[in-house]
Amino acid sequence: MASHDSKDSRQRVHDQVGVGDMWVRVALDVPLRSLFDYRAPHLIGIGTRVIVPFGRRKLVGVVVDNPDTPALAPELVRDVDQVLDDTPPLPEDWIRLARFAAQYYQRPLGEVMLPTLPVSLRRVSAYQGKRSAGGPVHRMDRRPGTSPAHVATDNAPDLNAEQAQAVAAIAALKTHKTVLLHGVTGSGKTEVYLRAAQAALAQGRQVLFMVPEINLTPQLEHSLRARLSGLAGSGTVAVLHSGLADGERLRAWVSIQRGQARVLLGTRMSVFAPMPALGLIIVDEEHDTSYKQQEGLRYSARDLAVWRARDLDIPVVLGSATPSLETWRHAESGHYLRCTLAQRARAVELPRIRLVDTRRLAMEQGFSPQLIEAMGQRLEAGEQVLIYLNRRGYAPVLNCASCGWVSQCPRCTAYAVLHKSGHRRNYLQCHHCGYQASVPRSCPDCGDQDLKPMGRGTQRVEEHLGTLFPDARIARIDADSTRLKGSAQALFSKVHAGEVDILVGTQMVAKGHDFTGLGLVGVLNADAMLFAQDFRAPERLFAQLMQVAGRAGRHVKGGEVIIQTDYPEQSVYQALQRHDYLGFANYGLAERKAVGLPPYAYQALLTAEARELADALAFLAGARSLPEQHSDRYPSAPDVTLYDPVPLRIVRVAHVERAQLLVESAHRPALQHFLSRWSDELPDCARGFKVRYHLEVDPLEI
C-alpha cells in the first residue's frame, strides 16, 4: 500500500492494471513518510478528502496525486471507501504550502495536512452512521445562522506622516514583498494594517490577519468589523483559534474557504486556512514566540506566512515594536522593506523608564519604596497601575526552615508551586506535568508545622497589594484566573471600562492591549531571565519589557515604567531605558555573528524521552554517530556540526527523562539536505531503545 514513487515498480505493475482502473495517492495522518495508493470509483480530484481503509481502521485522508499506476500490484490495492464532497477540494496553493511545511520541518505530509483541518472534517465518525448522513458541513448548514452583532462603522482617524508613508508603501506593492512595519508601542501600527486591509478588500481579495494570542482577538475583531464590514458585506470577518468550540471553528473555516468571509483573524493555526482569494497577510507582533508550535508539527507560523505570501506573489506585513533579530537582519540587508513609525500616534510621549536598584533597599514583599510611592501617586490622580510579574501562583516553592525540605514535584525535576484557592483548600501544583497535591499540615521530613512560602507569584502580589491599597479595585489576569471560556475577555473589559485600579498580570497583559487610563507599569523579578542558559533569553527579556512598558501612558501624559533590578548596569536594561531597540538589535546581531549563532547559523534539535536517562542519551549518541558510520550517505555532513547529547535543564517531566542533541550549520540547504537523510534513518536508530523522539527545525529554545 505504501508508495515509493519508483519508476521500476511502476513498470512492473503496468501490464497488470485494468483498462478502466483509476488510482489515487492519499496522505494520511500516520507517522509514516509514505503516501498510500487506493483504487478509485472514478477520477477524484487532488485536494479531495476521502475515507479509506488502513489496516483494520478507516481514516480520512487527502488525495494528493492521480498516478497512472499504483506503487503496488493492483490486486493488493484496496478501494476508496467514501468520497467526501461536502466541502470543495483543498486548493492547489494550500497543498503546496503543506508540502513545503512537510519537507522543511521533516514530517510526513499527512501529519501536516490532516491536523490543520477542523476536527469533524477529519473524523470518520462524522460521516458514518444514521446520525451522520450528509457529513458535518451539511449538518452545520441546517443549523440556524448566527450573525455577528452589529458594530457601528468607525470613522478612520487621520494619519500622521509616518503612517501615511507606510500605507502608501504597502499599497504600491503589486507583487510579493515582505514588509517590516517597525513601530514603537502606541505608534498606530493597527491603523496601518486596517488601511492595507481596506485596499486589499477593495480589489476583491481576502486578508489573513494573524495575532499571537487568543486574548488579543476580541479587541481586534471589534476594530476589523467596525472598519471593514462595509467593504464586503456583513459577516466579512471570521475568527479562528484553538479556544473555539469544534462547531465554531468549522463554521469559520468553511466560510473562509468558500470566500464568504473576506477577512480571517486568527492565531498561528490560521496560516493553514484555505483562502481562495488571498491578497494580503498581516502578522502582528511577529517576534512573539507563540507563533512557534511546540507540539506535533513544530512550525513557525510567521515563517510559513512569509513563504505562503511569496508562493502567491502577494505582500506580507510583519509588525512589531521589537522585531526578532532574524527579521531585523533581513530588513537591514534590504531583503525586507522596512517602514518605521518612530513616534506615537497620539500626542503623548513614550513613557519614562526608571531603573530602581534594589540591592540595598528594604523591600516589602517584593516592592521597593519607590514603586509603592509611585503607585500611590498614580492612584491618587485617578490613573490605573499595572504590576507585571511573569510568574503565576502564590509562591514558587514551599519551604521548611528547620530541615530545608522544599515542595519538589514527585514526577519532575521542578518545584511544585503553591496556589491559594478561595473555594477549596490551598494546593501545590507542578506547572510542567500538572501534578496537584494538598498543602501538607507539617513538614513531610521533620514534622515542623512552620512551612513558609518562598518567593512570590501573581496571587501573592495581589494579596499584598490589597493590604497596601485597601480601597483600590484590584484584578489579576493570568492563566489561573482566565481558565473559564470568556473570563479573560470579561476581565479585560473591566480594565478598559475603568472598573479596575490595579491590574496584576503575567505576559498575557503585556502585548496589544490599549489601556486608556494606565499611567504606571511596575515590573517585578525581571532579573530571572537575565542569566538563562538559552542564548535568546536577552532578546525575549527585552521584547517582553518593551511590550509591557508600552502599555503605559498611551492616553495619559507622563506615563512611567519602574523596573526593579539588582543589575541596572546590564545592557538589556540600559537599552530599554533609552527605548533603543536599534542599539540593542545591532549589538545582539554583532554578538551572534561573532560566535556563529542564528541568524548567522541554522539549527535543528533532536529531543529524546525515555523512562531512563541512559536510554535517551544512548539513542542520541547513536543518532550522532550515523554520519560517521555511513559517510557515503551524508555528502553534506562536513558542513554540519552535531554536538554532544546532553540532558535538558528540567530533565524529568511526568516520570520521563529528557535529553537533546543540537545540529547546526552555517548553510540552510546543507542542513536541510542532511536532515532529510538523517530523519529517514532515525526510526531504525531508535529500535532497541524504549524512547520517543522529535526533531525540531529552527528551535526557539535550547
N, C-alpha and C positions, 0 to 999 in steps of 0.2 A: 504493500500500500504506500510505502514511502517513495517519494520522487527524488531521483538522483540527477535529473537533467543530463543524462548520459546519451550521447549520440549512438553508441554501441547498443545500449539497451533498447533505444527506440527502433533501431534497425532490426533487432531480434524479434520484436513483437509486431513489426509492421505487417507481416503476412498473416498474422493471426487475428487481426482486427476486422470486425464485421463492417460491411459497406455502410450501414446506417448508424453505426455507433457514434455517440457523442461523449466527450470526456471533459471533465472539469478538474482543475487543480485547486485545492482548498486549503486555506490557512486555518488552523485550529489552535485553541488556547491550551496547548500542552507543552511541556518542557523539552521539546524535540525540535531540532533545527529543520527537519524535513517538512515539505509540503506533502499533501496527500491527494491521490488521484481517485476519482469516482466516475462511474458511468451515469450519464445524464439522460433524462427522458426526452430532452430537446435541447437546443442551444440555450445555454444560460449565460447571461452577460456578466462580464467582470464587474465585481463590486456587489453582486447579489448575495444575500445571505441564504444559506441552505442548512437543513438538518441532515446530518449524515451519521451512519453507524461508525463507531470507533471502538474496536474490541467488543465488549459486552454493553457498552454505553451508546447513547446517542448524544451528539454535540451539535451546537450551532457553529457554523464556520462561514468564511467569506471566500467566494470564488475569486481567484487572483490570476487565472490563466485558463485558456481553452486549448490544451495541447492536441496535436494531431494524433498522437498515440500515447497511451499511458506508460508509466515507467515500469510497471509490472506486466506480467502476462495477463491478457484480458480476462481470462477465467478467474483470476484472483482478485479482480477489481470489483468492489461492491457498488451497489446502486445508491444514488442520492435518495434519501427518504422523503424530503419535502422541500419545495422551493418557497421561500418566504418573500412575498411581494407586497407586504403591507406598507413598505417604505420604498422610495426609489433606490436604485443601486447606488452604492457609495461611489462618489465621483473619482475620476482618474487622478486629480491632483491630491485627493485625500490618500489614495493608495500610494502615490509617490512619496508623500510625507511619511506614511507608515513604513515603507520600505527603507527610506533613509534612516529613520529612527532605529529600526531593527539592525541595520548594518552598522551604524555608528556606535550604538550602545550595546552591541553584541548580544542581542536577544532574538529568539525565534519570532518570525513575523506574526504568527498567531497570538503570541503573548503581548504584542504591541497592539494589534487591531482590536481584538475582542474586548479587553478590559476598558477601552475608551468608549464603548457603546453603552447606552442605558441598560440597566440590568435586565429588564423584560425583553429587550431585543436580542439578548444572547442566552436566554434561558429556555431550554426545550419545553419545560412545563407550561410556558406561556402560550404555546401553540398546540398542545396536545391535550386531549380530554374534552368532555362535554362542555365544560365551562369556559374553554379556551378557544372556541371556534372563532376564526377570523383574525386572531393574533392581537397583541396588545395595542397596536395603533388604532385598529378598527374599534376595539372596545373603548379606547380613550376618546375617539371621535364621537361616540354616542353619549359621552358624559356632558353635562351642561358646561358651557364655556365660562371661564372666569375672566372677565375683562379687567384690566388694570384700573385702579382708582384714578379718577380724573385729576390731572395735575395742571394747574394753570401754567401757561407758557410764560417763561421768564423773558424779560427784556434783556438783551445782551448788553453787558457793560462796555464802556468804551475801552479800547485797548491802549496801553502805553506804547511807546516807540519800539521797545524790545519785543513785546508781544506781537505787534503788527508785523515786525520784520520776520519773526519766526513763522507766523501764519502764512505770510507771503512766500517764504522759502519752501514750506511744505506744499502749498498749493501749486507751486511751479513745477513740482516733480511729476513727470508723466510716465516714468518707468521706475524700476526698483532703486531705492536708496535707503540706507539705514541712517536715521536722523537721531542724534543725541540731543535731547532738549534738557540742557543743564540749567536748572533754575534754583535759586535759593528758596528755602521754605517760605511759602506765602507769596511767591512771585507771580502766581497766576498761571501755572502750567495747565491746570484743568481747563481754563478758558481757551488756551491754545488747542488743547485736544478737541474741545467742543467745536471750535471753528473748523478744524481739519475734518472732523466727522461730518459736519454740515456740508462741506464741499464734496466729500465722497458720496453722501446720500443724494445730493443734487445731481450727480452724474449717474444715478441709478445703481450705485454699488452698495455693498454691505460693509459694515465696520465691526472689527473684533477689538474690544476694549478689555484689556487684562489688568487685574489688580492682584496683589499678593495675598490678601487676607479676606476671608468671608465677611468680617465685620466692616469692611470698607464698602461693601456692595450697596447697602440701603441708601447711604448718603449720595453715592454716585448715581444710583438708579433714579433717584428723585431728580437730580440735575439733568440726566440724559433724557428722561421723559419730558421734563419741563421745556427743554430746549429743542429736542429733535422730533417730538411726536408729530408736529405739524408738517414735517417734510415727507413722511412716508406713511401717514395714517396712524390711527390708534393701535396700540399693541406693537409698536415698532421695536421695542426693547425687550429682549429675552435675557434671562439671568440663569447662569449655570455654575453651580459649585457643589461640593460634596455634602453640604448641610441640607440640601433639598431632599424631600421625600422622593421615592422612585417615580411616582406619577408626575410630580412637578418637573423633575429632571427630563423625563420622557417628553413632556409637552414642549419644554423649551428646546430640546434637541430637534424634535420634528419640525417645529415652527421655523427654526433657523435653516434646517436642511431643505425645506420646501420653499424658502425665500419669503415666507410670510413675515417673519421678523427681520428687520433690516440692521439692527444693532445687537450684538451679543456682548453682554457684560459678564465676565467670569474670572475664576481663578485659574490655576495652571492647567486644569483638565480641559479648559475651553480651547486650547491651542489645537486640539484634535477634532473640534466640531466641524462637520462638513458644511461649507458655506459656498453655494454655487456662484455668488456674485461678489466675492470678497474683493474689496478695493483698498482697504487701509487697515493696518494693525497698529494698535497703541499698547505699549507695555509700561504701565505706571510703576514707579519705584523699582526700576529694572534691576537694581542692585540686590534686591531682597532675596534672602536665601530660601524663602518659601516657594520660589519658582522652581526649586530643585526637588523632584520627587525622591523620597528616601526609601521607598519600598517598591518591589516589583521592578518595573521598568524605571530605572533611575535616570530620568531625563531632566534636562533643563528646559522649561517651557519658554524662557526668554530666547535661548539659542535656537530652539525649534521655530519660534515665531520669526526670527531673522531668516532662517533657511526657507520657511514657507513663503515669506514675502519675496525673497529672491527667486524662488521657483515660479511664483505667479507674476513676477515682474511688477510688483506694487511697492509703495513706500511702507516702511515700518518706523514708528517713532518710539524711542526709548527715553523715558523721562525719569529724572532723579535729581535731588539736591546733592547726593553723594554717589555718583556713578561707581560701579565696580571698576577696579583697576584694569581689568580686561577691556571693558568698554572705553574707558578713558584713553587707553593706549591706541585703540582703533581711531578714536577721534583725533588724537594728537598726530597720528601718522597720515591723516586725511582720508583714511578708508571709510570713516563715517562723517557725515555732515553734522557739524556742531552748531546749535543755536543756543545762545546764552541769555538767560534772564537774571541779571545781576542785582536787580532792585525788587523790593516787594511791590506788589500790585497796588496796595493801598498806601496812603501817605503816612506809614509808620515805619520806623527803622527796625533793623534786625535787633533782637534782644541782646542786652549786655550779658556776657558770660563771666561769672565771677568764680574763681577757684578758691575754696576755703581749705587751708592747710590744717588737717585735723590731728597732726602728730602730737601737739602739745595742748590740745583743747580738752576741757572737761565735757565729754559727750553725755547726752541724756537719751538713752535708748536709741542710739544711732544718730541723734540730731545735734548739730552744733548750735551754740548760742546765736550765731549769725543767721542760720536758717530759721530758727524759731522766731527771732525778732522780725525777719523779713516777712515771714508768713503772717504774723500779727498785723503788720502794717498793711499788707495787701487785703486781708480780710476786713480790716477797719475801713479801707477805701471802697469796699463792696466788690472787690475783684475775686476771681477764682484762683485756686492754687492747685498745682499738680505735683504730687510726690511720686517719683519714678523709682521703682526697685524691681529689678528683673529676677525676683525670687518669690514664688508663691508659697502659701502655707504660713504657719505661725513661727516656726523656728526650724532651721536646717537640721538640728540634731538635739536630742535629749541626752543629758549627761549626769553621771553620778560623781560628785566631787570627792567622795570617800575612796572609791576604788578605781575610778577612771572609766567605768562602763559607759558606752555610748550606744545609741539606738541604731545598731547596724541592721540592715536588711538581711534576713537569713538566706535569701536567694541570690543576692547580688553583692558585689564589692562596692557598695554605696550605702549611705546612711538613709534610714527611714525618717522622713520629715514629720515633725509634729504639726498636726492640724487641730484647730478648735472648731467645734460644731455647736450650733445653737439649739439643735433639736435632738442631739444624742450625745453620748459621751465623746470626749476628745479621743483622737486616734492617731496612730503612726501610719504613714503611707510612703512607700517607695515610688518615686517618680519615674523609675525606669521599668519596673515589672508590674507595678500596680498592687503589690502586696500591702495588705492592711492588717492592723492589729490594734487592740485596745492599749491605751497607755498603762503600763504597769503601775500598781499602787506603791511598789517599792523596788529597789534595785534588784534585778534578777541574780546578780552575782554576790552582793554583800548584804542585801536586805535593808539598806539605808532608804528611808522614805523621802529624803530631801533630794528629789530629782529636779534638775533645773534645765530650762531651755537655753541653748547656746545660739547666738546669732539671731537674726530676725528675718521674717518674711513679710509679705504684704498684710497678712492677718494681724501680726503683732504690731506693725506700724499703724494700722487702722485703729487698733485698740488704744495705743499710746496717744495718738492724736485726739482721741475722744476725751482723754484726761487733760491734755494741753489746751484744747479749744472746745469746751463742753457745749457751747452754743452753736458751733459750726455744724452744718449738714455735710456728712462725710459719706462717700461712696467708694467702693473697692471694685475694680474691674480686672479680673484675671481669669485663668482657666477654671478655677473653682467656683467663682461667682457667676459664671456665664454658661454653666453646663446645660441648662434647660434651653430649648429652642426659643429664640426671640428674646432671651434675657439680656444678651449683650446690646441689642438694639434698644431695648427699653431703658437700660442704664445710660447709654449714650444720649438718648433723647432727653433724659432728666438733666444731664450735664448741659446740653445745648439749650434747654429751656430755662437755665439759671436756677434749677432746684437743688444744685449741689455746690457747696462752698469749697470743699477739699476733695480732690479726686486722687485716690491711691491706685496705682496700676503698674502692670508689667509692660512688656513691649507691645501688647495689644493696643495701648493708648498712644504709642509713640509716632505713628505714621498716619498721614492722610486726613486726620480729623481737624476741622476748622472750629476751634473753641473760641467763641466771640468774647467771652468775659475773662479769659485766662491771662493773668498778668505775671505769674511767677511759676517757674518749674524748679523743683529741688530734686537732685539726683543723689541717691544713696548707694553705697557699695559699688561704685563704678570700677574700683581697682581690681575686682575679682577677675576681670578679663585681661588685665594688663600683662599677666605673666602666663597665659595659657600656652600649651605646647604647640597649638596649631599656628602656622605662620600667618594665617588670615585673621587671627584674633584682633590685632590692632585696627585692621580695616573695618571689621564688624563693630568694634567698640566705637570708632569714630563715627560710623554711619548711624548707629543707634543713638548716640548722644546728640549728633547734629539734628537728627529727626525729632527727638523728643524736645530738644531746645527750640525747634521751630514751631512748637505749639504755643509758645509764649509770645504775647504782645502782637498777635496778628490783627487784632482790632483795638487793642489797648496801647496807649502810648507808654513808653518807658518799660517795656517788657524786660524781665530779668530771669537769668538762669543761674542757680547756685549749684556747683559741683563740689561735693566733699571728697577729699582725696588725701592720702598720705604721700603722694608723689606728684605735686603740682608742676615739677620741672619736666615731667615726661613730655616728649614731643607731640604725642596724641593730644594731650590737654592744651599744650601751647598753641598748636594749630587751631584747635577748636575755639579757643578764646579769641583768636583773631578772625574767626569764620573763614579760615584759609584752607579751603578744600584743595585749591590748586597747589599750594605748597606741600600739603600732606600727600597728595597723589603723586607728584613728581618725585618727592623723597622716597615714597614707597616703591615706585617703579624702579628708581635707580638702585635701591637696596636689593630688590628681587632680581634685577638684571645681573648684579654683581655676583649673586650666589646661584643663579640659574633656576629660579622658581617661576611658576606661572605669573604672568602670561608669556614668559620667555622660555617656558618648557611646558610639556603636555604630560598629563598623568593619568594613571588608572590604578585602582585599588582593589585587590583581591582579598576579601574578608572570609574567614572560615570560622564555623561554630561547631563545637563538639562538647560532649559531656566531660571529656578530659582535655586539658590544655595541650598535653603532649600530642594528642591526635591532630588537633588543629595545626600545631606547629609542624608536625611531620608531613601533613598534606601540603602545606605551603612550601616546605623545603623541597618536596618532590616536584611541585609545580615550578619552583625556581630553577630546578636542575634540567627541566625539559629541553631548553635551547642548547645546553651543553651536551646532552645525550643524543640529540637529533639535530645537529648543526645544519645538515643539508636541508631541513625543512624550514629553517628560520634565516633566510638571507638578510633580513633587516635587523637581526639580533645585535650586530655590532653597534648599531645606533640607538639601542635601547638598554637602559640600566634597570636591573632587578635588585632591589635592596633586600636585606635580610628580613625574614619573618620576625615579627615582634608582637607581644600581647597588646591588646588595647588598653587605654588608660583605665577604663572601667572594664576589667577583664571578664567578670562574670555577671550575667543578667539572666534571672529566672533559671538558675542552676546550669546555664550554658556558658562554657568558656569560649572566649573570642580572641582571635589573632588576625593580623593583617600583613599583607605584602604589597609594597609600593612599587609600581612600574613607571618609568619616566623616560622621556625622550625629548630632545630639542626639536624634533621634526614630527609634526602631527601625522603625515602619511606613513612614516616609518612605524610609529606607534600603532596606527590602525592596522597596518599590514601584519605586524607582529601579533596583535590581539586576535585578529581573525583566525590565524592558525592556532594560537595558544588556547583560545576558548574552545576550539573543537576538541582539543586533547585533554582538557581538564576533567571531563567525566571519567575517562579511563584512569586518570591520575588519582581520582577520588575513590576508586574501587579499593576495598580493603580497609578503608577508614570509615568510621561512623561519623561522618562530617557533612555539614551543609555549607555551601559557599555561595557567594555572589560577587560578580565583577562589576565595578562601577567605573565608568569613564568620566573624566573631569570631576573628581570628587571635590566637594566643598570643605569637608572636614577630614583631617588626617590625624 
